[in-house]
Amino acid sequence: MAAGVRPGSAERLPDDESLFRSLFDADILGVVVADQGRVVEANDAFLRIVGATRAELLAGRLTWTSAPPAGQARAGQWEIEHVRRDGSRVPLLVGAAAAGAASSRAVCFVLDVSERRRAIERVTRLHALASALSAAPSADEVADAILRHGSETTGASCAVLGLAAGRDLVLAHRHRFGDAVDAPTHVPLAAEAPMPEAMRSGRPVLLGSREAWRRRFPALLPRGDFEAFAAVPLIGERGAVGCMGFGFSDERAFDAGDVELLQVIARQGAQALDRATLYEQRAHAARTLQRGLLPSELPDVPGLQIAAAYEPLGAGDEVGGDFYDVFATDAGWTAAIGDVCGKGVEAAVVTGMVRHTLRALELGHGEPAAVLRRLNQAVRRHEPESRFCSVALAHLTALKSGFRVDLASAGHPPALVLRARGAIEELGACGSLLGIDREMHLVTTTCELQPGDALVLYTDGIVEARRGGELFGFERLRAAVAAAAGRAAHDITGGIEAAVGAFAPGPAADDRALLVLRAE
């Protein structure tokens, strides 16, 4: 029995008292005897766990509220949380066995499971970090997730993250670093400072106190309200891409577990930064290429309002095949809208060819159907087997009042004519797609746009916008167009976009193009 422990009663406690005494004396785990909730016997291990003194035990000041009720012979295991005198909480795993049906005493075996709980919390926070990183599309959002979730996981009071840019480390991201507003935003990678040193060496720089920082890096003193500091490089596939720094409110000795945790966060963060950087480069290339497939500006046509809208597919990191164009010819004006099958660079090449070939063909004049037949031969020569597209082509000729419209459609959804009073008409018999057959049956149809009337051209990404298994469809499109009767061209495009967005929110499964021409 441990020194100073009051002997127990003669009453037999467990069935094998020798085992109980062995565990009691070994002082490996906490052992306690409770009598109606009052602790009457305990070993030193238990007193260390709960932060109590033997004097408190002998004075009867320790109670055990979770012991089995008196008079019940049963065994059990459960977790409780003990509150120490200083207010700190200790999670305990308790195993108990009552002495017998007539006994008020219970024997309890107690383990401090703080480490287990901390391990569970650590895994949970690392999972939250991984989820936040996977959902962050940009490098800035990745950096913010590293700092926010990394601080919660490590218990850091503040954090900073720098990204390599040339010969500097750009410290553009901070978390709870309010007292360091005058801290530098650019630190040379050659500087004698914790984060550049971690970048150069590829290893964590651990400083257990501000004094340790001052001794090791006297040229750059610490900024911010922290005592200990850890700088850990972010090493991805391209090498060291940046460095994260965590400040801690108290001095500390970083152990192997701390270092492993920091490196886990750094590895996850570096992988996410690599992924986000690649995504941003891809999205930039897609946006640049897509801009080249659309007119930089729409022409100013007397008596005609022109508005266009384009919605890229997905998150905007892929190139779609939709396009529109409006340009002047000797006979008046040409408006076109089209949709190339597929997406990506291959579709963009065909889209660019179709749009620029169409402009060249219009120099030779001819009715829209004849122009599309010649365009079909060009598409077949360019991609004889793997690419096809739809195009609606309209010629607009100014009248004394309004415009005459001659339109032909090669596999494209029918154009809509919105009359000033709200009536809707379809225009253009649909022929076959471009690039499939050598000979095409196409028809040019004609109508007039009087002041207030509008021609609405669109791609199938509008009507095929999907919510679950339901399509937006032609009827909803007609209703959205009719609701904009009498309004300006840009209001018509805006109303259609709003209706589609309300029906199918979120990233578009296909790109969408709209072109509205309204007679004034």
Long-range contacts (C-beta under 8 A, 24 or more apart in sequence): 1-25, 1-43, 2-27, 2-43, 2-44, 4-54, 5-41, 5-42, 5-43, 5-54, 6-40, 6-41, 6-58, 8-33, 8-40, 8-41, 9-105, 11-99, 11-103, 11-105, 12-99, 13-99, 13-105, 13-107, 14-97, 14-99, 14-107, 20-107, 23-109, 29-109, 29-110, 29-111, 30-108, 30-109, 30-110, 30-111, 30-112, 31-107, 31-108, 31-109, 31-110, 32-64, 32-107, 32-108, 32-110, 33-105, 33-106, 33-107, 33-108, 34-64, 34-67, 34-105, 34-106, 34-108, 35-104, 35-105, 36-70, 36-104, 37-63, 37-64, 37-65, 37-67, 38-62, 38-63, 38-64, 39-63, 39-64, 40-105, 45-110, 46-110, 49-82, 49-90, 49-92, 49-110, 49-112, 50-82, 50-84, 50-90, 51-84, 51-85, 51-86, 51-88, 51-90, 52-85, 64-106, 64-108, 66-94, 67-96, 67-106, 67-108, 68-96, 68-98, 68-106, 70-103, 70-104, 71-101, 71-102, 71-103, 71-104, 72-98, 72-101, 73-98, 73-99, 73-100, 73-101, 73-103, 74-98, 79-113, 90-114, 91-116, 91-117, 122-153, 122-261, 125-149, 125-152, 125-153, 126-153, 126-264, 126-265, 126-268, 128-152, 129-153, 129-265, 129-268, 130-268, 133-268, 133-269, 133-271, 133-272, 134-272, 136-272, 136-276, 137-276, 137-279, 137-315, 138-276, 138-279, 138-280, 139-163, 139-273, 139-276, 139-277, 139-280, 140-172, 140-173, 141-276, 142-269, 142-272, 142-273, 142-276, 143-172, 143-173, 143-242, 143-273, 144-173, 144-175, 145-272, 146-244, 146-265, 146-269, 146-272, 147-173, 147-174, 147-175, 147-244, 148-175, 150-244, 150-246, 150-265, 150-269, 151-175, 151-176, 151-246, 153-261, 153-265, 154-230, 154-246, 154-248, 154-258, 154-261, 154-262, 154-265, 155-248, 156-230, 156-246, 156-247, 156-248, 157-225, 157-226, 157-247, 157-248, 157-249, 158-224, 158-225, 158-226, 158-246, 158-247, 159-244, 159-245, 159-246, 159-247, 160-195, 160-224, 160-244, 160-245, 160-247, 161-242, 161-243, 161-244, 161-245, 162-187, 162-195, 162-242, 162-243, 162-244, 162-245, 163-241, 163-242, 163-273, 164-189, 164-199, 164-240, 164-241, 164-242, 169-195, 169-196, 169-199, 169-242, 169-243, 171-195, 177-224, 177-247, 178-225, 179-223, 179-224, 179-225, 180-223, 180-224, 182-223, 183-223, 183-224, 187-220, 191-219, 191-220, 192-217, 192-219, 192-220, 193-217, 193-219, 193-220, 194-229, 194-231, 194-245, 195-231, 195-243, 195-245, 196-243, 197-231, 198-231, 198-232, 198-233, 198-243, 199-233, 199-240, 199-242, 199-243, 201-233, 202-233, 202-235, 202-240, 203-233, 204-230, 204-231, 204-232, 204-233, 204-259, 204-262, 204-263, 205-230, 205-231, 205-232, 206-230, 206-254, 206-259, 208-251, 208-252, 208-253, 208-254, 209-251, 225-249, 227-251, 227-252, 228-252, 228-254, 230-254, 230-258, 230-262, 232-262, 232-263, 232-265, 232-266, 233-266, 234-266, 234-269, 234-270, 234-273, 235-266, 235-267, 235-270, 236-270, 236-271, 236-273, 236-274, 237-274, 238-274, 241-270, 241-273, 241-274, 241-277, 242-270, 242-273, 244-269, 279-317, 282-317, 283-315, 283-316, 283-317, 286-312, 286-316, 286-317, 286-318, 286-319, 287-312, 287-316, 289-319, 289-345, 289-348, 290-319, 290-320, 290-348, 292-352, 293-319, 293-323, 293-348, 293-351, 293-352, 293-355, 294-323, 294-324, 294-325, 295-324, 295-325, 295-326, 295-327, 298-326, 299-326, 299-327, 299-328, 299-333, 301-326, 301-333, 301-396, 302-398, 303-398, 303-402, 303-403, 303-519, 303-520, 304-333, 304-396, 304-403, 304-517, 304-518, 304-519, 304-520, 305-454, 305-488, 305-489, 305-490, 305-516, 305-517, 305-518, 305-519, 305-520, 306-489, 306-515, 306-516, 306-517, 306-518, 307-488, 307-489, 307-490, 307-492, 307-493, 307-514, 307-515, 307-516, 307-518, 308-493, 308-513, 308-514, 308-515, 308-516, 309-493, 309-494, 309-496, 309-497, 309-512, 309-513, 309-514, 310-511, 310-512, 310-513, 310-514, 311-461, 311-497, 311-508, 311-511, 311-512, 311-513, 312-508, 312-511, 313-343, 313-461, 313-507, 313-508, 313-509, 313-510, 313-511, 314-507, 314-508, 314-509, 315-507, 318-343, 318-344, 319-343, 319-344, 319-345, 319-347, 319-348, 320-347, 320-461, 320-510, 320-511, 321-347, 321-348, 321-350, 321-351, 321-389, 321-511, 322-351, 322-459, 322-461, 322-511, 322-512, 322-513, 323-351, 323-354, 323-355, 323-513, 324-457, 324-513, 324-514, 324-515, 325-355, 325-358, 325-359, 326-515, 326-517, 327-359, 327-362, 329-362, 329-363, 329-365, 329-395, 330-365, 331-365, 331-395, 331-397, 332-395, 332-396, 332-397, 332-398, 333-395, 333-396, 333-397, 334-362, 334-393, 334-394, 334-395, 334-396, 335-393, 335-394, 335-396, 335-455, 335-457, 335-515, 335-517, 336-391, 336-392, 336-393, 336-394, 337-391, 337-392, 337-412, 337-457, 337-458, 337-459, 337-513, 337-515, 338-389, 338-390, 338-391, 338-392, 338-412, 338-459, 339-389, 339-390, 339-412, 339-459, 339-460, 339-461, 339-513, 340-387, 340-388, 340-389, 341-387, 341-388, 341-389, 342-387, 343-511, 346-387, 347-387, 350-379, 350-382, 350-383, 350-387, 350-389, 351-389, 353-378, 353-379, 353-382, 354-378, 354-379, 354-389, 354-391, 354-434, 358-391, 358-393, 367-395, 367-406, 367-408, 367-444, 368-393, 368-394, 368-395, 368-406, 368-407, 368-408, 368-444, 369-408, 369-431, 369-442, 369-443, 369-444, 371-408, 372-408, 372-410, 372-431, 372-434, 372-440, 372-442, 373-440, 373-442, 375-410, 375-434, 376-410, 376-434, 376-435, 376-437, 376-440, 377-438, 379-434, 379-435, 380-435, 380-438, 383-435, 387-435, 388-433, 388-434, 388-435, 388-436, 389-433, 389-434, 389-435, 390-433, 390-434, 390-459, 390-460, 391-434, 392-428, 392-457, 394-455, 394-457, 394-517, 396-449, 396-517, 399-448, 401-450, 401-451, 402-448, 402-449, 402-450, 402-451, 402-453, 402-519, 403-448, 403-449, 403-517, 403-519, 404-446, 404-447, 404-448, 404-449, 405-446, 405-447, 405-448, 405-449, 405-455, 406-444, 406-445, 406-446, 407-444, 407-445, 407-446, 407-447, 407-455, 408-442, 408-443, 408-444, 408-445, 409-442, 410-434, 410-440, 410-442, 412-459, 413-458, 413-459, 413-460, 413-463, 413-474, 415-455, 415-456, 415-457, 416-455, 416-456, 416-458, 416-477, 416-478, 416-481, 417-447, 417-449, 417-453, 417-454, 417-455, 417-456, 418-453, 418-454, 418-455, 418-456, 418-481, 418-482, 418-484, 418-485, 418-492, 419-452, 419-453, 419-485, 420-450, 420-451, 420-452, 420-453, 420-485, 420-486, 421-485, 421-486, 422-482, 422-485, 422-486, 424-478, 424-481, 424-482, 427-455, 449-517, 449-518, 449-519, 450-519, 451-519, 451-520, 452-486, 452-518, 452-519, 453-518, 453-519, 454-489, 454-492, 454-516, 454-517, 454-518, 454-519, 455-516, 455-517, 455-518, 456-481, 456-492, 456-496, 456-514, 456-515, 456-516, 457-514, 457-515, 457-516, 457-517, 458-496, 458-512, 458-513, 458-514, 458-515, 459-511, 459-512, 459-513, 459-514, 460-510, 461-508, 461-509, 461-510, 461-511, 461-512, 461-513, 462-496, 462-500, 462-512, 462-514, 464-509, 464-510, 465-500, 465-503, 465-504, 465-508, 465-509, 465-510, 465-512, 466-504, 466-509, 467-503, 467-504, 472-499, 472-500, 472-503, 472-504, 476-503, 488-518, 489-516, 489-517, 489-518, 490-516, 492-516, 492-518
